[in-house]
Amino acid sequence: MTSVPKPLVLAPTSAKPVTCGVSDYLHRLASYVEAQEPGLMQVVILETERPLHFIGTLVRHLRAGGIVHMNLPVEGWGQHLLPGAVLALARCLTQRGRIVLTLHEWLSLHPLRYASELPDIQMADAVVLVSRQQMRAFQTQGRLVPSQLRDEARLIPIGPNIMPEAAPEPIPQRSIAQAGRNGERRLVIGYFGVLYTSKQPILMLEALAALARRGVDAELRICGDFLHDKPQEKASFNAAVDRLGVRDRLDMRGRIEQQADVLAALAETDLHLLLFSDGASTRRSSLLTCLQLDRPVVTTQPQETDEFADWPQLAGQIAGGGIRLVAPDADGETVAAAIDTFAASEPRRDPVDLEALWQAAATAHRELYAEVTAQPRRRLFGRRR
């Protein structure tokens, strides 16, 4: 290609007022890419209610020789079929340009969502995964994905979606020893993120009830809410609150709009609880957000033993006791025991350089954009031209 548009990379997402870690990630990534190479990448808002505008915007950019970088899934697009097929539709209208596709989920995708994303995957010139767990699942379980895409898929871990806009004041460490016991102040447990089944919200309630049986006066502060299109999950959660008798131990903050307010609410807690049913992984920005607050964390054992191989700081926190791991299928008593052990000794806490994660992600994406621009476009179901 002799000329390319400015910006070279167009990254669509939704602006609907719903909690979406993927959309937050995309805006954060674009800001770091732009800081390294101004004019390279732009986030564009496209909604499924205007399908012709959605498709037309992508086609015009591809025809000009640009790169469309799609990220899936985006909560604002809901269950609509268009995002999973829009790249295929655009490719039918132009053979120019390049397509990069980042898949934030693969292992736990619903079969219908998996099927809906296949048209876009078939059209990609490059596929990016954000964790080793998801990468290995994509490479071993994506039988309907062209082998070249599986073999050449890139792993580019992410940083936290929420970071202080300026250098934060040092956060005083809260002594956990004896908190919640013998009339001392309540032990405050923090949670951040969207609430849905794979975050095991009911298990958090069961752990809260188990702590009460252990004689620990604990409170669970939840900074987040349920997905707007999953009302049944919220109803099940509320029923469990009443069944376990923990309503007076629950502090539901809901979705907090301002990032500084999120960090402030989490900084007031003693430790953080994140129970991923598929294990902790580098795709979990909520875990990274909590780690930058220098609080102990109880989370689930990663499925891949080398999931955090690129983060020696995390290995140091696990070794020093700042991160306690439980099995993804642990029960409430086991989770409560892990939380309770923090009262026995103050864990060692090592700083995690989260700014470096984003800088590395931005650099890796710039290199990827340069490569796909220079190389021949991939043929449908085959090798590159």
URQUIBEL-V583133 format. One record per pair of residues at least 12 apart in sequence whose ideal C-beta (glycine too) atoms are under 7 Angstrom apart, sorted by sequence separation. I is the first residue (numbers start at 1). GAP is how many residues later the second one is. D is the distance in Angstrom with one decimal. If there is no record, write none. Layout:
# URQUIBEL-V583133
i->{I | I}
gap->{GAP | GAP}
d->{D | D}
This chain:
# URQUIBEL-V583133
i->{30 | 72 | 87 | 138 | 208 | 253 | 274 | 287 | 326 | 13 | 30 | 44 | 191 | 274 | 139 | 324 | 11 | 138 | 27 | 204 | 274 | 26 | 70 | 324 | 135 | 272 | 11 | 68 | 101 | 280 | 101 | 135 | 280 | 279 | 281 | 127 | 279 | 280 | 101 | 106 | 132 | 272 | 274 | 276 | 279 | 99 | 100 | 103 | 121 | 122 | 129 | 266 | 271 | 275 | 276 | 279 | 299 | 301 | 99 | 100 | 124 | 270 | 271 | 272 | 273 | 274 | 275 | 278 | 282 | 300 | 301 | 322 | 99 | 100 | 101 | 102 | 103 | 104 | 107 | 118 | 127 | 128 | 129 | 130 | 131 | 267 | 269 | 271 | 281 | 282 | 296 | 297 | 298 | 299 | 300 | 301 | 321 | 322 | 98 | 107 | 130 | 266 | 271 | 300 | 301 | 320 | 321 | 322 | 54 | 58 | 62 | 100 | 102 | 106 | 121 | 126 | 128 | 130 | 298 | 300 | 320 | 322 | 48 | 68 | 105 | 187 | 189 | 191 | 195 | 220 | 222 | 225 | 11 | 13 | 15 | 67 | 107 | 187 | 189 | 191 | 194 | 195 | 196 | 219 | 220 | 221 | 222 | 223 | 225 | 263 | 320 | 9 | 11 | 14 | 51 | 55 | 59 | 63 | 65 | 66 | 67 | 68 | 69 | 70 | 71 | 72 | 73 | 88 | 103 | 106 | 186 | 187 | 188 | 189 | 190 | 191 | 192 | 193 | 195 | 196 | 218 | 220 | 222 | 224 | 7 | 8 | 9 | 10 | 11 | 12 | 13 | 48 | 54 | 58 | 62 | 65 | 72 | 73 | 84 | 88 | 91 | 106 | 186 | 189 | 191 | 192 | 219 | 221 | 317 | 6 | 7 | 11 | 14 | 63 | 67 | 71 | 84 | 87 | 186 | 188 | 190 | 191 | 194 | 223 | 317 | 7 | 10 | 12 | 48 | 55 | 59 | 62 | 63 | 85 | 86 | 88 | 181 | 196 | 202 | 316 | 7 | 48 | 55 | 59 | 62 | 81 | 84 | 85 | 88 | 103 | 181 | 202 | 205 | 209 | 61 | 84 | 87 | 180 | 197 | 201 | 205 | 209 | 180 | 196 | 209 | 212 | 298 | 313 | 180 | 202 | 206 | 208 | 313 | 314 | 205 | 223 | 313 | 73 | 298 | 313 | 205 | 208 | 298 | 223 | 223 | 221 | 26 | 72 | 296 | 221 | 22 | 279 | 70 | 278 | 10 | 22 | 23 | 277 | 296 | 22 | 276 | 23 | 20 | 20 | 294 | 5 | 10 | 19 | 20 | 9 | 18 | 8 | 9 | 10 | 11 | 12 | 13 | 18 | 5 | 8 | 5 | 9 | 11 | 14 | 16 | 275 | 292 | 4 | 5 | 13 | 15 | 291 | 3 | 4 | 14 | 292 | 14 | 1 | 288 | 271 | 204 | 192 | 204 | 271 | 203 | 192 | 200 | 190 | 199 | 199 | 200 | 198 | 190 | 198 | 188 | 189 | 198 | 188 | 189 | 191 | 22 | 188 | 189 | 190 | 191 | 187 | 191 | 189 | 108 | 179 | 193 | 176 | 192 | 176 | 171 | 174 | 162 | 192 | 192 | 164 | 162 | 162 | 173 | 171 | 210 | 214 | 171 | 209 | 210 | 158 | 161 | 216 | 157 | 158 | 160 | 207 | 211 | 206 | 210 | 214 | 158 | 162 | 160 | 161 | 207 | 211 | 159 | 160 | 203 | 207 | 211 | 160 | 203 | 207 | 25 | 28 | 25 | 24 | 21 | 133 | 133 | 134 | 131 | 189 | 78 | 131 | 75 | 130 | 131 | 130 | 157 | 179 | 178 | 176 | 177 | 176 | 136 | 133 | 177 | 108 | 133 | 176 | 107 | 133 | 175 | 132 | 21 | 132 | 133 | 19 | 132 | 131 | 104 | 163 | 160 | 159 | 159 | 158 | 159 | 157 | 159 | 158 | 157 | 19 | 156 | 19 | 156 | 156 | 18 | 154 | 148 | 146 | 148 | 19 | 126 | 126 | 125 | 125 | 125 | 122 | 25 | 21 | 100 | 100 | 98 | 98 | 98 | 67 | 67 | 67 | 32 | 36 | 40 | 32 | 36 | 32 | 33 | 37 | 28 | 32 | 36 | 29 | 33 | 29 | 33 | 29 | 9 | 8}
gap->{12 | 12 | 12 | 12 | 12 | 12 | 12 | 12 | 12 | 13 | 13 | 13 | 13 | 13 | 14 | 14 | 15 | 15 | 16 | 16 | 16 | 17 | 17 | 17 | 18 | 18 | 19 | 19 | 19 | 19 | 20 | 20 | 20 | 21 | 21 | 22 | 22 | 22 | 23 | 23 | 23 | 23 | 23 | 23 | 23 | 24 | 24 | 24 | 24 | 24 | 24 | 24 | 24 | 24 | 24 | 24 | 24 | 24 | 25 | 25 | 25 | 25 | 25 | 25 | 25 | 25 | 25 | 25 | 25 | 25 | 25 | 25 | 26 | 26 | 26 | 26 | 26 | 26 | 26 | 26 | 26 | 26 | 26 | 26 | 26 | 26 | 26 | 26 | 26 | 26 | 26 | 26 | 26 | 26 | 26 | 26 | 26 | 26 | 27 | 27 | 27 | 27 | 27 | 27 | 27 | 27 | 27 | 27 | 28 | 28 | 28 | 28 | 28 | 28 | 28 | 28 | 28 | 28 | 28 | 28 | 28 | 28 | 29 | 29 | 29 | 29 | 29 | 29 | 29 | 29 | 29 | 29 | 30 | 30 | 30 | 30 | 30 | 30 | 30 | 30 | 30 | 30 | 30 | 30 | 30 | 30 | 30 | 30 | 30 | 30 | 30 | 31 | 31 | 31 | 31 | 31 | 31 | 31 | 31 | 31 | 31 | 31 | 31 | 31 | 31 | 31 | 31 | 31 | 31 | 31 | 31 | 31 | 31 | 31 | 31 | 31 | 31 | 31 | 31 | 31 | 31 | 31 | 31 | 31 | 32 | 32 | 32 | 32 | 32 | 32 | 32 | 32 | 32 | 32 | 32 | 32 | 32 | 32 | 32 | 32 | 32 | 32 | 32 | 32 | 32 | 32 | 32 | 32 | 32 | 33 | 33 | 33 | 33 | 33 | 33 | 33 | 33 | 33 | 33 | 33 | 33 | 33 | 33 | 33 | 33 | 34 | 34 | 34 | 34 | 34 | 34 | 34 | 34 | 34 | 34 | 34 | 34 | 34 | 34 | 34 | 35 | 35 | 35 | 35 | 35 | 35 | 35 | 35 | 35 | 35 | 35 | 35 | 35 | 35 | 36 | 36 | 36 | 36 | 36 | 36 | 36 | 36 | 37 | 37 | 37 | 37 | 37 | 37 | 38 | 38 | 38 | 38 | 38 | 38 | 39 | 39 | 39 | 40 | 40 | 40 | 41 | 41 | 41 | 42 | 43 | 44 | 45 | 45 | 46 | 48 | 49 | 49 | 50 | 50 | 51 | 51 | 51 | 51 | 51 | 52 | 52 | 53 | 54 | 55 | 55 | 56 | 56 | 56 | 56 | 57 | 57 | 58 | 58 | 58 | 58 | 58 | 58 | 58 | 59 | 59 | 60 | 60 | 60 | 60 | 60 | 60 | 60 | 61 | 61 | 61 | 61 | 61 | 62 | 62 | 62 | 62 | 63 | 64 | 66 | 68 | 69 | 70 | 71 | 71 | 72 | 74 | 75 | 76 | 76 | 77 | 77 | 78 | 79 | 79 | 80 | 80 | 80 | 81 | 81 | 81 | 82 | 82 | 82 | 82 | 82 | 83 | 83 | 84 | 90 | 91 | 93 | 94 | 94 | 95 | 96 | 96 | 97 | 97 | 98 | 99 | 100 | 101 | 121 | 122 | 122 | 122 | 123 | 123 | 123 | 124 | 124 | 124 | 125 | 125 | 125 | 125 | 125 | 126 | 126 | 126 | 127 | 127 | 128 | 128 | 128 | 128 | 129 | 129 | 129 | 129 | 129 | 132 | 132 | 132 | 133 | 133 | 136 | 137 | 140 | 146 | 148 | 149 | 150 | 150 | 151 | 151 | 152 | 152 | 152 | 153 | 153 | 164 | 165 | 166 | 166 | 167 | 168 | 169 | 169 | 170 | 170 | 170 | 171 | 171 | 171 | 172 | 173 | 174 | 174 | 175 | 175 | 176 | 179 | 191 | 194 | 195 | 198 | 199 | 199 | 200 | 202 | 203 | 204 | 205 | 205 | 206 | 208 | 209 | 210 | 214 | 230 | 235 | 235 | 236 | 242 | 246 | 247 | 252 | 253 | 258 | 260 | 264 | 268 | 272 | 274 | 275 | 279 | 302 | 305 | 306 | 326 | 326 | 326 | 327 | 327 | 329 | 329 | 329 | 330 | 330 | 330 | 332 | 332 | 333 | 333 | 336 | 360 | 361}
d->{7.0 | 6.9 | 5.5 | 6.5 | 5.1 | 5.9 | 6.2 | 6.3 | 5.2 | 5.2 | 4.9 | 6.5 | 6.4 | 5.6 | 6.4 | 4.6 | 5.6 | 5.9 | 5.8 | 6.2 | 6.8 | 5.9 | 6.0 | 6.8 | 6.2 | 4.1 | 6.3 | 6.9 | 6.0 | 4.6 | 6.3 | 4.9 | 5.5 | 5.1 | 5.9 | 5.2 | 5.7 | 5.1 | 4.1 | 6.9 | 6.4 | 5.5 | 6.7 | 6.9 | 4.6 | 5.5 | 6.8 | 6.4 | 5.6 | 6.9 | 5.8 | 6.5 | 5.5 | 6.9 | 5.0 | 4.2 | 6.6 | 4.6 | 5.1 | 6.7 | 6.3 | 6.9 | 4.2 | 4.8 | 5.2 | 4.5 | 5.6 | 6.4 | 6.5 | 6.7 | 6.9 | 4.3 | 5.2 | 5.0 | 5.2 | 4.2 | 5.8 | 5.9 | 6.3 | 5.8 | 4.7 | 4.8 | 5.7 | 6.4 | 6.7 | 5.4 | 6.4 | 6.6 | 5.4 | 7.0 | 5.4 | 4.9 | 4.8 | 6.5 | 6.0 | 5.7 | 3.9 | 5.9 | 4.7 | 5.8 | 6.0 | 5.5 | 6.6 | 6.9 | 6.5 | 6.1 | 6.1 | 4.6 | 6.4 | 6.4 | 6.0 | 6.7 | 7.0 | 4.7 | 6.9 | 6.6 | 5.3 | 5.1 | 6.6 | 4.4 | 3.2 | 6.9 | 5.3 | 6.7 | 6.8 | 6.0 | 5.9 | 6.6 | 5.6 | 6.4 | 7.0 | 4.8 | 6.3 | 6.0 | 4.4 | 6.6 | 4.0 | 6.7 | 6.8 | 6.9 | 5.6 | 6.3 | 6.7 | 5.3 | 5.6 | 4.3 | 5.3 | 4.8 | 4.8 | 6.7 | 6.5 | 6.0 | 7.0 | 6.8 | 5.5 | 5.8 | 4.9 | 4.7 | 5.7 | 5.4 | 4.7 | 5.3 | 4.4 | 5.1 | 4.6 | 6.0 | 6.9 | 3.8 | 6.9 | 4.9 | 5.1 | 4.3 | 5.3 | 5.0 | 5.1 | 4.8 | 4.7 | 4.9 | 4.7 | 5.7 | 6.5 | 6.8 | 6.3 | 6.4 | 5.7 | 5.5 | 4.2 | 6.0 | 5.0 | 5.3 | 6.7 | 4.1 | 6.0 | 4.4 | 5.0 | 5.8 | 6.9 | 6.5 | 3.8 | 6.2 | 4.6 | 4.7 | 6.5 | 6.8 | 6.7 | 6.0 | 5.7 | 6.4 | 6.8 | 5.3 | 5.8 | 6.9 | 6.0 | 5.3 | 6.0 | 6.6 | 4.3 | 4.2 | 5.0 | 5.9 | 6.9 | 6.8 | 6.3 | 5.7 | 5.4 | 5.6 | 5.6 | 4.4 | 4.9 | 5.4 | 4.9 | 5.5 | 6.8 | 4.3 | 6.9 | 6.6 | 6.7 | 6.2 | 6.9 | 4.4 | 4.2 | 6.9 | 5.9 | 5.5 | 3.1 | 5.4 | 6.2 | 6.5 | 5.1 | 6.7 | 6.3 | 6.3 | 5.2 | 4.3 | 6.6 | 5.4 | 4.5 | 4.3 | 6.4 | 5.3 | 6.2 | 6.9 | 4.3 | 5.9 | 5.4 | 7.0 | 6.7 | 5.6 | 5.2 | 4.7 | 6.6 | 5.0 | 6.9 | 6.7 | 5.4 | 5.8 | 4.4 | 6.7 | 5.0 | 6.7 | 5.7 | 5.6 | 5.6 | 5.3 | 6.2 | 6.8 | 5.3 | 5.8 | 5.5 | 5.8 | 5.3 | 5.3 | 6.4 | 6.6 | 4.6 | 6.5 | 5.7 | 5.4 | 5.1 | 5.3 | 6.8 | 6.5 | 6.0 | 3.9 | 5.4 | 6.5 | 5.9 | 6.7 | 5.8 | 6.9 | 5.0 | 5.6 | 4.7 | 5.5 | 4.5 | 6.5 | 6.8 | 5.5 | 4.2 | 5.8 | 6.5 | 5.3 | 6.9 | 5.2 | 3.6 | 6.8 | 6.5 | 4.9 | 4.5 | 5.5 | 6.9 | 5.0 | 6.5 | 6.2 | 2.6 | 5.2 | 5.4 | 4.3 | 5.9 | 6.8 | 5.9 | 6.7 | 6.2 | 6.0 | 5.4 | 5.7 | 4.2 | 4.9 | 6.7 | 6.6 | 5.5 | 6.4 | 3.3 | 4.6 | 6.7 | 6.3 | 6.2 | 4.5 | 6.9 | 6.9 | 5.2 | 5.1 | 6.0 | 4.7 | 5.5 | 5.5 | 6.9 | 5.2 | 6.1 | 5.8 | 3.6 | 5.2 | 5.1 | 6.7 | 5.0 | 5.2 | 4.7 | 5.8 | 6.0 | 6.5 | 5.6 | 6.6 | 6.6 | 6.2 | 4.5 | 6.2 | 5.8 | 6.5 | 4.9 | 6.8 | 4.5 | 6.2 | 4.1 | 6.7 | 5.3 | 4.6 | 4.7 | 2.9 | 3.6 | 6.1 | 6.1 | 4.8 | 3.7 | 6.7 | 3.8 | 6.5 | 6.1 | 4.3 | 6.2 | 4.7 | 6.8 | 6.2 | 6.6 | 6.7 | 5.7 | 5.7 | 5.6 | 3.9 | 6.0 | 6.8 | 4.6 | 6.1 | 4.1 | 6.8 | 5.8 | 4.3 | 6.6 | 6.3 | 4.1 | 4.4 | 6.4 | 6.8 | 6.4 | 4.7 | 5.6 | 5.7 | 6.7 | 6.9 | 6.6 | 5.5 | 5.2 | 6.7 | 6.1 | 5.0 | 6.7 | 4.8 | 6.8 | 6.3 | 6.0 | 4.8 | 5.2 | 6.7 | 6.0 | 6.7 | 5.5 | 5.3 | 3.7 | 7.0 | 3.8 | 6.5 | 6.3 | 5.9 | 6.8 | 6.7 | 5.5 | 6.5 | 4.7 | 6.6 | 5.5 | 6.2 | 6.8 | 5.9 | 6.1 | 5.5 | 6.1 | 5.1 | 4.9 | 6.1 | 5.1 | 6.3 | 6.3 | 5.5 | 6.7 | 6.3 | 4.5 | 6.2 | 6.6 | 5.7 | 6.6 | 6.8 | 4.8 | 5.2 | 6.8 | 6.5 | 6.8 | 6.9 | 4.7 | 5.8 | 6.7 | 3.8 | 6.4 | 6.2 | 5.9 | 6.7 | 6.3 | 6.8 | 5.7 | 6.5}
